[in-house]
Amino acid sequence: MTLGEYLKWSLRQPWGWGAQPGLDCCKFAARWCVERGHPDPMDFLKPLYDSERAALLTIERGGGLLKLWQRGMTEAGVPEADDARAGDIGLLALPQEAGPNQACGIFTGDRWAVLAMAGMLFLGTQDVPDVLAVWRP
């Protein structure tokens, strides 16, 4: 499956936290790893949350989203990268009205695709103040 096909497929999926059917921003990026031939790097998290509140508690108890992704990507054998290329996964720091937040995205080569409850966001590199980590599945 090409990246474009994957993004189109993702748009047709319902939103679903962890154990729920569907995709959230982490499951969106993790599923892309699976499409690229890796084990699911977030499989160990899915049974731990099934709501936004449970997701936030899981992230807090796990030492932060970056630490959880580093663990999952290491266990899945997905190498870290120094720069983002098309198809890479990134953990992004995004400004929001309520303060800074983090989300997983997939780099298209020009923009970051981020799955949100309201749909797919395509953010230019100027819109993402900090890329915390990049992995090349």
N, CA, C and O atoms as CSV, one atom per row, in Angstrom:
chain,resi,resn,atom,element,x,y,z
A,1,MET,N,N,0.854,-1.172,0.000
A,1,MET,CA,C,0.000,0.000,0.000
A,1,MET,C,C,0.901,1.236,0.000
A,1,MET,O,O,1.839,1.333,0.791
A,2,THR,N,N,0.606,2.165,-0.886
A,2,THR,CA,C,1.369,3.412,-0.917
A,2,THR,C,C,0.926,4.315,0.240
A,2,THR,O,O,-0.107,4.079,0.867
A,3,LEU,N,N,1.713,5.338,0.504
A,3,LEU,CA,C,1.344,6.280,1.555
A,3,LEU,C,C,0.024,6.971,1.221
A,3,LEU,O,O,-0.826,7.135,2.096
A,4,GLY,N,N,-0.153,7.371,-0.020
A,4,GLY,CA,C,-1.412,8.015,-0.421
A,4,GLY,C,C,-2.610,7.106,-0.206
A,4,GLY,O,O,-3.649,7.549,0.283
A,5,GLU,N,N,-2.471,5.841,-0.567
A,5,GLU,CA,C,-3.550,4.875,-0.351
A,5,GLU,C,C,-3.826,4.700,1.136
A,5,GLU,O,O,-4.978,4.587,1.555
A,6,TYR,N,N,-2.757,4.678,1.929
A,6,TYR,CA,C,-2.938,4.515,3.377
A,6,TYR,C,C,-3.670,5.717,3.970
A,6,TYR,O,O,-4.562,5.547,4.801
A,7,LEU,N,N,-3.307,6.909,3.558
A,7,LEU,CA,C,-3.976,8.108,4.079
A,7,LEU,C,C,-5.458,8.103,3.705
A,7,LEU,O,O,-6.309,8.433,4.530
A,8,LYS,N,N,-5.762,7.734,2.476
A,8,LYS,CA,C,-7.171,7.648,2.056
A,8,LYS,C,C,-7.924,6.592,2.867
A,8,LYS,O,O,-9.052,6.822,3.301
A,9,TRP,N,N,-7.292,5.433,3.068
A,9,TRP,CA,C,-7.910,4.371,3.878
A,9,TRP,C,C,-8.169,4.879,5.300
A,9,TRP,O,O,-9.242,4.649,5.857
A,10,SER,N,N,-7.190,5.566,5.879
A,10,SER,CA,C,-7.313,6.069,7.254
A,10,SER,C,C,-8.482,7.029,7.410
A,10,SER,O,O,-9.156,7.032,8.440
A,11,LEU,N,N,-8.721,7.837,6.394
A,11,LEU,CA,C,-9.833,8.788,6.444
A,11,LEU,C,C,-11.189,8.104,6.540
A,11,LEU,O,O,-12.147,8.694,7.038
A,12,ARG,N,N,-11.279,6.884,6.074
A,12,ARG,CA,C,-12.548,6.153,6.104
A,12,ARG,C,C,-12.771,5.389,7.415
A,12,ARG,O,O,-13.831,4.798,7.620
A,13,GLN,N,N,-11.770,5.406,8.296
A,13,GLN,CA,C,-11.884,4.663,9.550
A,13,GLN,C,C,-12.512,5.543,10.636
A,13,GLN,O,O,-12.294,6.755,10.649
A,14,PRO,N,N,-13.277,4.952,11.534
A,14,PRO,CA,C,-13.814,5.743,12.653
A,14,PRO,C,C,-12.712,6.059,13.657
A,14,PRO,O,O,-11.670,5.405,13.689
A,15,TRP,N,N,-12.962,7.057,14.459
A,15,TRP,CA,C,-12.043,7.377,15.560
A,15,TRP,C,C,-12.252,6.331,16.640
A,15,TRP,O,O,-13.389,5.986,16.959
A,16,GLY,N,N,-11.166,5.824,17.203
A,16,GLY,CA,C,-11.280,4.854,18.286
A,16,GLY,C,C,-10.050,4.854,19.156
A,16,GLY,O,O,-8.932,4.677,18.673
A,17,TRP,N,N,-10.258,5.052,20.438
A,17,TRP,CA,C,-9.153,5.049,21.403
A,17,TRP,C,C,-8.675,3.621,21.652
A,17,TRP,O,O,-9.495,2.723,21.845
A,18,GLY,N,N,-7.376,3.403,21.652
A,18,GLY,CA,C,-6.735,2.157,22.045
A,18,GLY,C,C,-7.492,0.881,21.771
A,18,GLY,O,O,-7.442,0.355,20.659
A,19,ALA,N,N,-8.189,0.378,22.765
A,19,ALA,CA,C,-8.879,-0.911,22.682
A,19,ALA,C,C,-10.143,-0.851,21.818
A,19,ALA,O,O,-10.697,-1.893,21.468
A,20,GLN,N,N,-10.598,0.341,21.473
A,20,GLN,CA,C,-11.792,0.487,20.636
A,20,GLN,C,C,-11.446,0.219,19.172
A,20,GLN,O,O,-10.299,0.397,18.763
A,21,PRO,N,N,-12.438,-0.210,18.376
A,21,PRO,CA,C,-12.196,-0.298,16.929
A,21,PRO,C,C,-11.917,1.094,16.376
A,21,PRO,O,O,-12.342,2.088,16.964
A,22,GLY,N,N,-11.222,1.177,15.275
A,22,GLY,CA,C,-10.916,2.467,14.665
A,22,GLY,C,C,-9.501,2.902,14.961
A,22,GLY,O,O,-8.680,2.122,15.444
A,23,LEU,N,N,-9.225,4.167,14.664
A,23,LEU,CA,C,-7.879,4.716,14.807
A,23,LEU,C,C,-7.883,5.947,15.701
A,23,LEU,O,O,-8.828,6.735,15.684
A,24,ASP,N,N,-6.823,6.105,16.479
A,24,ASP,CA,C,-6.499,7.385,17.101
A,24,ASP,C,C,-5.157,7.807,16.508
A,24,ASP,O,O,-4.653,7.112,15.625
A,25,CYS,N,N,-4.560,8.902,16.946
A,25,CYS,CA,C,-3.335,9.377,16.284
A,25,CYS,C,C,-2.192,8.377,16.434
A,25,CYS,O,O,-1.363,8.253,15.533
A,26,CYS,N,N,-2.135,7.668,17.550
A,26,CYS,CA,C,-1.067,6.681,17.750
A,26,CYS,C,C,-1.317,5.420,16.929
A,26,CYS,O,O,-0.394,4.890,16.310
A,27,LYS,N,N,-2.542,4.943,16.918
A,27,LYS,CA,C,-2.861,3.743,16.140
A,27,LYS,C,C,-2.710,4.023,14.635
A,27,LYS,O,O,-2.360,3.124,13.870
A,28,PHE,N,N,-2.970,5.252,14.218
A,28,PHE,CA,C,-2.786,5.669,12.830
A,28,PHE,C,C,-1.324,5.487,12.411
A,28,PHE,O,O,-1.045,4.911,11.359
A,29,ALA,N,N,-0.410,5.969,13.222
A,29,ALA,CA,C,1.019,5.855,12.906
A,29,ALA,C,C,1.506,4.414,13.079
A,29,ALA,O,O,2.306,3.933,12.278
A,30,ALA,N,N,1.032,3.728,14.115
A,30,ALA,CA,C,1.455,2.347,14.369
A,30,ALA,C,C,1.005,1.428,13.232
A,30,ALA,O,O,1.746,0.537,12.818
A,31,ARG,N,N,-0.195,1.647,12.739
A,31,ARG,CA,C,-0.706,0.821,11.644
A,31,ARG,C,C,0.139,1.001,10.382
A,31,ARG,O,O,0.317,0.062,9.607
A,32,TRP,N,N,0.657,2.215,10.183
A,32,TRP,CA,C,1.544,2.469,9.049
A,32,TRP,C,C,2.815,1.616,9.180
A,32,TRP,O,O,3.315,1.094,8.184
A,33,CYS,N,N,3.329,1.475,10.390
A,33,CYS,CA,C,4.490,0.595,10.619
A,33,CYS,C,C,4.161,-0.832,10.201
A,33,CYS,O,O,4.977,-1.505,9.571
A,34,VAL,N,N,2.974,-1.287,10.550
A,34,VAL,CA,C,2.544,-2.638,10.189
A,34,VAL,C,C,2.468,-2.761,8.664
A,34,VAL,O,O,2.893,-3.770,8.102
A,35,GLU,N,N,1.931,-1.745,8.001
A,35,GLU,CA,C,1.864,-1.751,6.540
A,35,GLU,C,C,3.254,-1.820,5.913
A,35,GLU,O,O,3.413,-2.336,4.806
A,36,ARG,N,N,4.246,-1.308,6.608
A,36,ARG,CA,C,5.624,-1.308,6.118
A,36,ARG,C,C,6.373,-2.581,6.517
A,36,ARG,O,O,7.567,-2.707,6.243
A,37,GLY,N,N,5.673,-3.536,7.168
A,37,GLY,CA,C,6.276,-4.833,7.465
A,37,GLY,C,C,6.814,-5.023,8.870
A,37,GLY,O,O,7.482,-6.019,9.147
A,38,HIS,N,N,6.532,-4.081,9.762
A,38,HIS,CA,C,6.996,-4.182,11.153
A,38,HIS,C,C,5.870,-4.674,12.058
A,38,HIS,O,O,4.695,-4.570,11.706
A,39,PRO,N,N,6.227,-5.207,13.216
A,39,PRO,CA,C,5.183,-5.482,14.219
A,39,PRO,C,C,4.564,-4.170,14.691
A,39,PRO,O,O,5.164,-3.107,14.533
A,40,ASP,N,N,3.387,-4.238,15.259
A,40,ASP,CA,C,2.696,-3.047,15.768
A,40,ASP,C,C,3.463,-2.510,16.984
A,40,ASP,O,O,3.510,-3.175,18.019
A,41,PRO,N,N,4.063,-1.318,16.874
A,41,PRO,CA,C,4.850,-0.783,17.991
A,41,PRO,C,C,4.014,-0.337,19.188
A,41,PRO,O,O,4.555,-0.136,20.275
A,42,MET,N,N,2.713,-0.179,19.007
A,42,MET,CA,C,1.869,0.280,20.101
A,42,MET,C,C,0.946,-0.818,20.622
A,42,MET,O,O,0.028,-0.548,21.397
A,43,ASP,N,N,1.185,-2.035,20.203
A,43,ASP,CA,C,0.338,-3.151,20.614
A,43,ASP,C,C,0.263,-3.286,22.132
A,43,ASP,O,O,-0.789,-3.619,22.678
A,44,PHE,N,N,1.381,-3.027,22.811
A,44,PHE,CA,C,1.408,-3.163,24.266
A,44,PHE,C,C,0.540,-2.120,24.971
A,44,PHE,O,O,0.209,-2.291,26.144
A,45,LEU,N,N,0.172,-1.057,24.285
A,45,LEU,CA,C,-0.641,0.012,24.894
A,45,LEU,C,C,-2.142,-0.171,24.700
A,45,LEU,O,O,-2.927,0.288,25.529
A,46,LYS,N,N,-2.549,-0.827,23.635
A,46,LYS,CA,C,-3.972,-0.887,23.278
A,46,LYS,C,C,-4.878,-1.376,24.404
A,46,LYS,O,O,-5.950,-0.804,24.600
A,47,PRO,N,N,-4.491,-2.414,25.154
A,47,PRO,CA,C,-5.426,-2.838,26.198
A,47,PRO,C,C,-5.490,-1.871,27.376
A,47,PRO,O,O,-6.366,-2.004,28.230
A,48,LEU,N,N,-4.585,-0.908,27.438
A,48,LEU,CA,C,-4.499,-0.026,28.596
A,48,LEU,C,C,-5.434,1.176,28.528
A,48,LEU,O,O,-5.673,1.829,29.543
A,49,TYR,N,N,-5.966,1.475,27.345
A,49,TYR,CA,C,-6.841,2.649,27.264
A,49,TYR,C,C,-7.964,2.443,26.257
A,49,TYR,O,O,-7.792,1.806,25.218
A,50,ASP,N,N,-9.106,2.998,26.597
A,50,ASP,CA,C,-10.261,2.935,25.704
A,50,ASP,C,C,-11.062,4.237,25.747
A,50,ASP,O,O,-12.225,4.285,25.347
A,51,SER,N,N,-10.408,5.289,26.243
A,51,SER,CA,C,-11.028,6.611,26.300
A,51,SER,C,C,-9.912,7.653,26.336
A,51,SER,O,O,-8.747,7.314,26.545
A,52,GLU,N,N,-10.269,8.909,26.134
A,52,GLU,CA,C,-9.272,9.975,26.194
A,52,GLU,C,C,-8.656,10.044,27.593
A,52,GLU,O,O,-7.441,10.178,27.732
A,53,ARG,N,N,-9.479,9.953,28.607
A,53,ARG,CA,C,-8.979,10.010,29.994
A,53,ARG,C,C,-7.993,8.875,30.273
A,53,ARG,O,O,-6.935,9.093,30.862
A,54,ALA,N,N,-8.350,7.663,29.844
A,54,ALA,CA,C,-7.459,6.514,30.052
A,54,ALA,C,C,-6.173,6.664,29.241
A,54,ALA,O,O,-5.105,6.241,29.685
A,55,ALA,N,N,-6.273,7.265,28.057
A,55,ALA,CA,C,-5.078,7.501,27.243
A,55,ALA,C,C,-4.129,8.454,27.949
A,55,ALA,O,O,-2.923,8.214,27.999
A,56,LEU,N,N,-4.674,9.536,28.495
A,56,LEU,CA,C,-3.834,10.504,29.199
A,56,LEU,C,C,-3.177,9.889,30.435
A,56,LEU,O,O,-2.012,10.166,30.722
A,57,LEU,N,N,-3.916,9.060,31.163
A,57,LEU,CA,C,-3.343,8.367,32.326
A,57,LEU,C,C,-2.250,7.384,31.901
A,57,LEU,O,O,-1.217,7.282,32.564
A,58,THR,N,N,-2.468,6.675,30.820
A,58,THR,CA,C,-1.470,5.728,30.313
A,58,THR,C,C,-0.193,6.460,29.921
A,58,THR,O,O,0.908,5.997,30.220
A,59,ILE,N,N,-0.338,7.592,29.258
A,59,ILE,CA,C,0.820,8.396,28.856
A,59,ILE,C,C,1.567,8.896,30.087
A,59,ILE,O,O,2.795,8.825,30.145
A,60,GLU,N,N,0.829,9.399,31.067
A,60,GLU,CA,C,1.449,9.910,32.295
A,60,GLU,C,C,2.190,8.795,33.037
A,60,GLU,O,O,3.341,8.966,33.438
A,61,ARG,N,N,1.531,7.670,33.212
A,61,ARG,CA,C,2.143,6.545,33.939
A,61,ARG,C,C,3.324,5.942,33.182
A,61,ARG,O,O,4.231,5.371,33.788
A,62,GLY,N,N,3.310,6.071,31.856
A,62,GLY,CA,C,4.393,5.522,31.038
A,62,GLY,C,C,5.580,6.448,30.885
A,62,GLY,O,O,6.545,6.107,30.201
A,63,GLY,N,N,5.529,7.617,31.511
A,63,GLY,CA,C,6.654,8.543,31.442
A,63,GLY,C,C,6.604,9.499,30.265
A,63,GLY,O,O,7.592,10.169,29.966
A,64,GLY,N,N,5.463,9.567,29.594
A,64,GLY,CA,C,5.302,10.479,28.475
A,64,GLY,C,C,5.178,9.737,27.156
A,64,GLY,O,O,5.611,8.593,27.021
A,65,LEU,N,N,4.581,10.408,26.194
A,65,LEU,CA,C,4.339,9.792,24.898
A,65,LEU,C,C,5.648,9.448,24.182
A,65,LEU,O,O,5.741,8.409,23.527
A,66,LEU,N,N,6.644,10.300,24.301
A,66,LEU,CA,C,7.925,10.035,23.658
A,66,LEU,C,C,8.546,8.742,24.193
A,66,LEU,O,O,9.019,7.911,23.417
A,67,LYS,N,N,8.545,8.578,25.477
A,67,LYS,CA,C,9.119,7.371,26.080
A,67,LYS,C,C,8.363,6.117,25.630
A,67,LYS,O,O,8.976,5.088,25.349
A,68,LEU,N,N,7.040,6.205,25.564
A,68,LEU,CA,C,6.240,5.063,25.116
A,68,LEU,C,C,6.540,4.717,23.663
A,68,LEU,O,O,6.683,3.543,23.319
A,69,TRP,N,N,6.637,5.735,22.808
A,69,TRP,CA,C,6.944,5.490,21.400
A,69,TRP,C,C,8.359,4.958,21.230
A,69,TRP,O,O,8.587,4.073,20.405
A,70,GLN,N,N,9.299,5.472,21.981
A,70,GLN,CA,C,10.671,4.960,21.883
A,70,GLN,C,C,10.708,3.475,22.234
A,70,GLN,O,O,11.372,2.687,21.560
A,71,ARG,N,N,10.000,3.102,23.280
A,71,ARG,CA,C,9.937,1.693,23.667
A,71,ARG,C,C,9.314,0.855,22.543
A,71,ARG,O,O,9.883,-0.151,22.120
A,72,GLY,N,N,8.150,1.278,22.072
A,72,GLY,CA,C,7.442,0.518,21.054
A,72,GLY,C,C,8.226,0.396,19.756
A,72,GLY,O,O,8.273,-0.681,19.161
A,73,MET,N,N,8.833,1.472,19.316
A,73,MET,CA,C,9.583,1.439,18.061
A,73,MET,C,C,10.847,0.589,18.193
A,73,MET,O,O,11.226,-0.111,17.254
A,74,THR,N,N,11.493,0.648,19.344
A,74,THR,CA,C,12.659,-0.208,19.576
A,74,THR,C,C,12.256,-1.672,19.538
A,74,THR,O,O,12.912,-2.486,18.888
A,75,GLU,N,N,11.175,-2.009,20.237
A,75,GLU,CA,C,10.705,-3.399,20.263
A,75,GLU,C,C,10.255,-3.877,18.881
A,75,GLU,O,O,10.376,-5.061,18.567
A,76,ALA,N,N,9.736,-2.965,18.055
A,76,ALA,CA,C,9.287,-3.325,16.714
A,76,ALA,C,C,10.417,-3.299,15.684
A,76,ALA,O,O,10.222,-3.680,14.530
A,77,GLY,N,N,11.594,-2.848,16.106
A,77,GLY,CA,C,12.734,-2.801,15.199
A,77,GLY,C,C,12.677,-1.683,14.184
A,77,GLY,O,O,13.250,-1.803,13.100
A,78,VAL,N,N,11.996,-0.593,14.512
A,78,VAL,CA,C,11.888,0.548,13.608
A,78,VAL,C,C,12.985,1.547,13.981
A,78,VAL,O,O,12.988,2.066,15.098
A,79,PRO,N,N,13.914,1.822,13.066
A,79,PRO,CA,C,15.036,2.698,13.399
A,79,PRO,C,C,14.648,4.166,13.497
A,79,PRO,O,O,13.748,4.639,12.803
A,80,GLU,N,N,15.346,4.869,14.371
A,80,GLU,CA,C,15.171,6.307,14.491
A,80,GLU,C,C,15.932,6.975,13.338
A,80,GLU,O,O,16.911,6.422,12.836
A,81,ALA,N,N,15.484,8.149,12.927
A,81,ALA,CA,C,16.119,8.885,11.826
A,81,ALA,C,C,16.434,10.303,12.282
A,81,ALA,O,O,15.816,10.823,13.211
A,82,ASP,N,N,17.405,10.919,11.615
A,82,ASP,CA,C,17.791,12.290,11.961
A,82,ASP,C,C,16.922,13.337,11.284
A,82,ASP,O,O,16.758,14.443,11.799
A,83,ASP,N,N,16.365,12.988,10.127
A,83,ASP,CA,C,15.547,13.927,9.376
A,83,ASP,C,C,14.317,13.190,8.869
A,83,ASP,O,O,14.311,11.963,8.774
A,84,ALA,N,N,13.294,13.939,8.548
A,84,ALA,CA,C,12.048,13.328,8.094
A,84,ALA,C,C,12.020,13.229,6.578
A,84,ALA,O,O,12.260,14.203,5.864
A,85,ARG,N,N,11.715,12.008,6.103
A,85,ARG,CA,C,11.507,11.746,4.680
A,85,ARG,C,C,10.089,11.223,4.503
A,85,ARG,O,O,9.448,10.809,5.470
A,86,ALA,N,N,9.608,11.244,3.284
A,86,ALA,CA,C,8.259,10.756,3.002
A,86,ALA,C,C,8.081,9.349,3.555
A,86,ALA,O,O,8.897,8.463,3.299
A,87,GLY,N,N,7.006,9.151,4.315
A,87,GLY,CA,C,6.700,7.854,4.916
A,87,GLY,C,C,7.207,7.683,6.329
A,87,GLY,O,O,6.874,6.698,6.988
A,88,ASP,N,N,8.008,8.623,6.810
A,88,ASP,CA,C,8.514,8.540,8.184
A,88,ASP,C,C,7.433,8.920,9.185
A,88,ASP,O,O,6.502,9.664,8.878
A,89,ILE,N,N,7.587,8.388,10.382
A,89,ILE,CA,C,6.675,8.684,11.495
A,89,ILE,C,C,7.373,9.640,12.439
A,89,ILE,O,O,8.561,9.490,12.723
A,90,GLY,N,N,6.641,10.613,12.919
A,90,GLY,CA,C,7.211,11.565,13.861
A,90,GLY,C,C,6.309,11.786,15.053
A,90,GLY,O,O,5.085,11.699,14.958
A,91,LEU,N,N,6.939,12.073,16.175
A,91,LEU,CA,C,6.201,12.531,17.349
A,91,LEU,C,C,6.358,14.043,17.366
A,91,LEU,O,O,7.468,14.565,17.467
A,92,LEU,N,N,5.231,14.740,17.267
A,92,LEU,CA,C,5.221,16.180,17.063
A,92,LEU,C,C,4.709,16.917,18.279
A,92,LEU,O,O,3.753,16.482,18.922
A,93,ALA,N,N,5.342,18.031,18.594
A,93,ALA,CA,C,4.826,18.949,19.611
A,93,ALA,C,C,3.998,19.987,18.866
A,93,ALA,O,O,4.510,20.704,18.006
A,94,LEU,N,N,2.721,20.060,19.202
A,94,LEU,CA,C,1.808,20.945,18.490
A,94,LEU,C,C,1.194,21.965,19.438
A,94,LEU,O,O,0.720,21.599,20.514
A,95,PRO,N,N,1.194,23.231,19.059
A,95,PRO,CA,C,0.533,24.226,19.899
A,95,PRO,C,C,-0.980,24.083,19.778
A,95,PRO,O,O,-1.509,23.880,18.685
A,96,GLN,N,N,-1.663,24.190,20.902
A,96,GLN,CA,C,-3.119,24.162,20.917
A,96,GLN,C,C,-3.611,25.248,21.852
A,96,GLN,O,O,-2.852,25.790,22.656
A,97,GLU,N,N,-4.869,25.549,21.737
A,97,GLU,CA,C,-5.460,26.606,22.557
A,97,GLU,C,C,-5.261,26.345,24.043
A,97,GLU,O,O,-5.027,27.276,24.813
A,98,ALA,N,N,-5.353,25.077,24.451
A,98,ALA,CA,C,-5.224,24.703,25.862
A,98,ALA,C,C,-3.767,24.513,26.274
A,98,ALA,O,O,-3.498,24.129,27.412
A,99,GLY,N,N,-2.821,24.775,25.365
A,99,GLY,CA,C,-1.406,24.595,25.677
A,99,GLY,C,C,-0.783,23.582,24.739
A,99,GLY,O,O,-1.451,23.067,23.843
A,100,PRO,N,N,0.492,23.294,24.940
A,100,PRO,CA,C,1.171,22.367,24.042
A,100,PRO,C,C,0.629,20.946,24.172
A,100,PRO,O,O,0.182,20.533,25.242
A,101,ASN,N,N,0.675,20.221,23.083
A,101,ASN,CA,C,0.223,18.843,23.059
A,101,ASN,C,C,1.141,18.072,22.129
A,101,ASN,O,O,1.904,18.669,21.371
A,102,GLN,N,N,1.072,16.761,22.181
A,102,GLN,CA,C,1.878,15.926,21.303
A,102,GLN,C,C,0.955,15.031,20.498
A,102,GLN,O,O,-0.107,14.620,20.965
A,103,ALA,N,N,1.381,14.740,19.282
A,103,ALA,CA,C,0.622,13.846,18.409
A,103,ALA,C,C,1.592,13.135,17.491
A,103,ALA,O,O,2.689,13.625,17.221
A,104,CYS,N,N,1.177,11.979,17.017
A,104,CYS,CA,C,1.965,11.229,16.049
A,104,CYS,C,C,1.516,11.623,14.656
A,104,CYS,O,O,0.330,11.847,14.414
A,105,GLY,N,N,2.460,11.706,13.753
A,105,GLY,CA,C,2.132,12.033,12.379
A,105,GLY,C,C,2.990,11.238,11.418
A,105,GLY,O,O,3.986,10.628,11.804
A,106,ILE,N,N,2.590,11.255,10.174
A,106,ILE,CA,C,3.345,10.617,9.102
A,106,ILE,C,C,3.730,11.722,8.120
A,106,ILE,O,O,2.885,12.506,7.687
A,107,PHE,N,N,5.000,11.772,7.781
A,107,PHE,CA,C,5.491,12.818,6.884
A,107,PHE,C,C,5.214,12.425,5.439
A,107,PHE,O,O,5.534,11.313,5.020
A,108,THR,N,N,4.619,13.338,4.680
A,108,THR,CA,C,4.283,13.058,3.286
A,108,THR,C,C,5.404,13.451,2.330
A,108,THR,O,O,5.333,13.182,1.131
A,109,GLY,N,N,6.427,14.082,2.863
A,109,GLY,CA,C,7.497,14.627,2.041
A,109,GLY,C,C,7.401,16.136,1.958
A,109,GLY,O,O,8.367,16.820,1.621
A,110,ASP,N,N,6.229,16.637,2.270
A,110,ASP,CA,C,5.968,18.076,2.232
A,110,ASP,C,C,5.260,18.555,3.500
A,110,ASP,O,O,5.485,19.670,3.970
A,111,ARG,N,N,4.406,17.695,4.040
A,111,ARG,CA,C,3.598,18.038,5.217
A,111,ARG,C,C,3.518,16.842,6.157
A,111,ARG,O,O,3.821,15.710,5.780
A,112,TRP,N,N,3.106,17.117,7.379
A,112,TRP,CA,C,2.825,16.069,8.355
A,112,TRP,C,C,1.332,15.771,8.319
A,112,TRP,O,O,0.514,16.679,8.460
A,113,ALA,N,N,0.979,14.519,8.134
A,113,ALA,CA,C,-0.411,14.080,8.213
A,113,ALA,C,C,-0.650,13.604,9.643
A,113,ALA,O,O,0.042,12.710,10.130
A,114,VAL,N,N,-1.624,14.201,10.304
A,114,VAL,CA,C,-1.950,13.871,11.687
A,114,VAL,C,C,-3.437,13.555,11.755
A,114,VAL,O,O,-4.270,14.339,11.300
A,115,LEU,N,N,-3.758,12.413,12.321
A,115,LEU,CA,C,-5.155,12.043,12.464
A,115,LEU,C,C,-5.683,12.605,13.775
A,115,LEU,O,O,-5.130,12.347,14.844
A,116,ALA,N,N,-6.757,13.374,13.680
A,116,ALA,CA,C,-7.397,13.974,14.856
A,116,ALA,C,C,-8.855,13.521,14.895
A,116,ALA,O,O,-9.370,12.986,13.914
A,117,MET,N,N,-9.504,13.734,16.013
A,117,MET,CA,C,-10.908,13.339,16.145
A,117,MET,C,C,-11.776,13.965,15.064
A,117,MET,O,O,-12.748,13.363,14.608
A,118,ALA,N,N,-11.418,15.175,14.658
A,118,ALA,CA,C,-12.203,15.885,13.652
A,118,ALA,C,C,-11.827,15.514,12.225
A,118,ALA,O,O,-12.486,15.958,11.285
A,119,GLY,N,N,-10.783,14.712,12.040
A,119,GLY,CA,C,-10.355,14.319,10.696
A,119,GLY,C,C,-8.853,14.424,10.546
A,119,GLY,O,O,-8.122,14.537,11.530
A,120,MET,N,N,-8.405,14.386,9.316
A,120,MET,CA,C,-6.979,14.429,9.011
A,120,MET,C,C,-6.511,15.879,8.895
A,120,MET,O,O,-7.126,16.698,8.213
A,121,LEU,N,N,-5.409,16.170,9.579
A,121,LEU,CA,C,-4.775,17.473,9.465
A,121,LEU,C,C,-3.513,17.316,8.637
A,121,LEU,O,O,-2.789,16.332,8.793
A,122,PHE,N,N,-3.244,18.261,7.769
A,122,PHE,CA,C,-1.994,18.296,7.018
A,122,PHE,C,C,-1.272,19.570,7.405
A,122,PHE,O,O,-1.703,20.671,7.062
A,123,LEU,N,N,-0.170,19.411,8.122
A,123,LEU,CA,C,0.542,20.546,8.698
A,123,LEU,C,C,1.885,20.734,8.015
A,123,LEU,O,O,2.685,19.803,7.922
A,124,GLY,N,N,2.121,21.942,7.541
A,124,GLY,CA,C,3.423,22.266,6.973
A,124,GLY,C,C,4.487,22.264,8.067
A,124,GLY,O,O,4.177,22.391,9.251
A,125,THR,N,N,5.714,22.123,7.662
A,125,THR,CA,C,6.793,22.077,8.654
A,125,THR,C,C,6.829,23.357,9.489
A,125,THR,O,O,7.250,23.321,10.645
A,126,GLN,N,N,6.398,24.477,8.928
A,126,GLN,CA,C,6.358,25.731,9.676
A,126,GLN,C,C,5.276,25.713,10.757
A,126,GLN,O,O,5.326,26.510,11.694
A,127,ASP,N,N,4.299,24.809,10.633
A,127,ASP,CA,C,3.207,24.701,11.599
A,127,ASP,C,C,3.538,23.785,12.775
A,127,ASP,O,O,2.798,23.740,13.758
A,128,VAL,N,N,4.638,23.062,12.677
A,128,VAL,CA,C,5.044,22.119,13.721
A,128,VAL,C,C,6.292,22.683,14.386
A,128,VAL,O,O,7.384,22.600,13.824
A,129,PRO,N,N,6.142,23.258,15.584
A,129,PRO,CA,C,7.280,23.919,16.215
A,129,PRO,C,C,8.408,22.972,16.612
A,129,PRO,O,O,9.566,23.387,16.666
A,130,ASP,N,N,8.095,21.719,16.890
A,130,ASP,CA,C,9.143,20.814,17.331
A,130,ASP,C,C,8.786,19.381,16.962
A,130,ASP,O,O,7.704,18.894,17.289
A,131,VAL,N,N,9.697,18.723,16.286
A,131,VAL,CA,C,9.572,17.301,15.993
A,131,VAL,C,C,10.446,16.596,17.039
A,131,VAL,O,O,11.672,16.705,17.014
A,132,LEU,N,N,9.803,15.881,17.945
A,132,LEU,CA,C,10.503,15.291,19.085
A,132,LEU,C,C,11.303,14.050,18.719
A,132,LEU,O,O,12.337,13.777,19.328
A,133,ALA,N,N,10.836,13.299,17.733
A,133,ALA,CA,C,11.548,12.110,17.259
A,133,ALA,C,C,10.995,11.728,15.904
A,133,ALA,O,O,9.841,12.012,15.584
A,134,VAL,N,N,11.840,11.073,15.105
A,134,VAL,CA,C,11.442,10.589,13.780
A,134,VAL,C,C,11.917,9.146,13.661
A,134,VAL,O,O,13.030,8.805,14.061
A,135,TRP,N,N,11.051,8.310,13.105
A,135,TRP,CA,C,11.391,6.905,12.852
A,135,TRP,C,C,11.119,6.591,11.381
A,135,TRP,O,O,10.209,7.148,10.765
A,136,ARG,N,N,11.933,5.684,10.836
A,136,ARG,CA,C,11.821,5.312,9.428
A,136,ARG,C,C,11.369,3.863,9.295
A,136,ARG,O,O,12.199,2.954,9.291
A,137,PRO,N,N,10.054,3.638,9.186
A,137,PRO,CA,C,9.573,2.251,9.065
A,137,PRO,C,C,9.859,1.644,7.682
A,137,PRO,O,O,9.515,0.489,7.431
